[in-house]
Amino acid sequence: MWADANCSPQPGLEEMFADDFLGTATDGTRYGKEEVITPFKKPDRQCQFGDVKVHFFGNELAIAYGNESSIRTGADGKEYKRCLAWTDTWLKRNGKWQLIAAQDNVVECPK
């Protein structure tokens, strides 16, 4: 749902994120829940998920490792393919799984 939000609005996205969520963007800046749920000004297209692996630590903590790609428009107006590798941390609070932390990294796109 979050990856698809880069390409189109995703109702219910807000509920996925804990109020105290904190992420690290590809440029090293931090962002919170409000930045995540704000619609993108220039949506990407062709959002695609790659492999995702999930590792559980007990019954209330999970870390997802994955990758994704999309077509973006650069500041120069030209389109380019952007590929990310990411790590998301999920916590089960009050019976509900929510995203509490994320780290995004730009990587070279597979040929």
Secondary structure by P-SEA (a helix, b strand, c coil): ccccccccccccccccccccbbbbccccccccccccccccccccccccccbbbbbbccccbbbbbbcbbbbbbccccbbbbbbbbbbbbbbbcccbbbbccbbbbbccccc
